[in-house]
Amino acid sequence: MRCKSCDAVLSEYEASMKSAETKEFLDMCVSCAKDTGVHSYGNTSLMHEYEDYPEDLDLDNISGVLYGGISVDDH
């Protein structure tokens, strides 16, 4: 699956991200979703440290954190 904004290949976590408001899948990478300011959530158990997430995304303290409008809680 690819990001509908920049066409990057989505990670498993990014493919799991949904809008908190509509509950629809975002189909966007973390960087593009962050730029939209949409509140969303994804399955953080699908995140892997070797994947290329923005440098300021703290993978050690991710649960319950709001990240650029993106809530990265497990749901």
Contact map, one row per residue, 1 for C-alpha under 8 A:
111000001100001000000000001000000000000000000000000000000000000000000000000
111100111100000000000000001100000000000000000000000000000000000000000000000
111111111100000000000000001110000000000000000000000000000000000000000000000
011111100000000000000000001100000000000000000000000000000000000000000000000
001111100000000000000000000100010000000000000000000000000000000000000000000
001111110000000000000000000000010000000000000000000000000000000000000000000
011111111000000000000000000000000000000000000000000000000000000000000000000
011001111100000000000000000010000000000000000000000000000000000000000000000
111000111110000000000000000010000000000000000000000000000000000000000000000
111000011111111000000000001110000000000000000000000000000000000000000000000
000000001111111000000000000010000000000000000010001000000000000000000000000
000000000111111100000000000000000000000000000110000000000000000000000000000
000000000111111110000000000000000000000001111110000000000000000000000000000
000000000111111110000000001111000000000001000000000000000000000000000000000
100000000111111110000000111110000000000000000000000000000000000000000000000
000000000001111111000000100000000000000001100000000000000000000000000000000
000000000000111111100000111100000000000111100000000000000000000000000000000
000000000000000111110111110000000000000111000000000000000000000000000000000
000000000000000011111111110000000000011110000000000000000000000000000000000
000000000000000001111110000000000000001110000000000000000000000000000000000
000000000000000000111110000000000000001100000000000000000000000000000000000
000000000000000001111111000000000000000000000000000000000000000000000000000
000000000000000001111111100000000000000000000000000000000000000000000000000
000000000000000001100111110000000000000000000000000000000000000000000000000
000000000000001111100011111000000000000000000000000000000000000000000000000
000000000000001011100001111100001000000000000000000000000000000000000000000
111100000100011010000000111110000000000000000000000000000000000000000000000
011110000100011010000000011111011000000000000000000000000000000000000000000
001000011110011000000000001111111000000000000000000000000000000000000000000
000000000000010000000000000111111100000000000000000011000000000000000000000
000000000000000000000000000011111110000000000000000011000000000000000000000
000011000000000000000000000111111111000000000000000000000000000000000000000
000000000000000000000000010111111111110000000000000000000000000000000100000
000000000000000000000000000001111111110000000000000000000000000000111100000
000000000000000000000000000000111111100000000000000000000000000000010000000
000000000000000000000000000000011111110000000000000000000000000000001000000
000000000000000000000000000000001111111000000000000000000000000000011100000
000000000000000000100000000000001101111100000000000000000000000000001100000
000000000000000000111000000000000000111110000000000000000000000000001110000
000000000000000011111000000000000000011111000000000000000000000000001111000
000000000000000011110000000000000000001111100000000000000000000000000111111
000000000000110111000000000000000000000111110000000000000000000000000011111
000000000000100110000000000000000000000011111110000000000000000000000001111
000000000000100000000000000000000000000001111110000000000000011000000001110
000000000000100000000000000000000000000000111110000000000000000000000000010
000000000001100000000000000000000000000000111111000000000000000000000000000
000000000011100000000000000000000000000000111111101000000000000000000000000
000000000000000000000000000000000000000000000111111000000000000000000000000
000000000000000000000000000000000000000000000011111100000010000000000000000
000000000000000000000000000000000000000000000001111100000000000000000000000
000000000010000000000000000000000000000000000011111110000000000000000000000
000000000000000000000000000000000000000000000000111111000000000000000000000
000000000000000000000000000001100000000000000000001111101000000000000000000
000000000000000000000000000001100000000000000000000111111000000000000000000
000000000000000000000000000000000000000000000000000011111100000000000000000
000000000000000000000000000000000000000000000000000001111100000000000000000
000000000000000000000000000000000000000000000000000011111110010000100000000
000000000000000000000000000000000000000000000000000000111111110000000000000
000000000000000000000000000000000000000000000000100000001111110000000000000
000000000000000000000000000000000000000000000000000000000111110000000000000
000000000000000000000000000000000000000000000000000000000111111010000000000
000000000000000000000000000000000000000000010000000000001111111110000001100
000000000000000000000000000000000000000000010000000000000000111110000001110
000000000000000000000000000000000000000000000000000000000000011111000011100
000000000000000000000000000000000000000000000000000000000000111111100011100
000000000000000000000000000000000000000000000000000000000000000111111111000
000000000000000000000000000000000100000000000000000000001000000011111111000
000000000000000000000000000000000110100000000000000000000000000001111100000
000000000000000000000000000000000101111100000000000000000000000001111110000
000000000000000000000000000000001100111110000000000000000000000001111111000
000000000000000000000000000000000000001111000000000000000000000111101111100
000000000000000000000000000000000000000111110000000000000000011111100111110
000000000000000000000000000000000000000011110000000000000000011110000011111
000000000000000000000000000000000000000011111000000000000000001000000001111
000000000000000000000000000000000000000011100000000000000000000000000000111
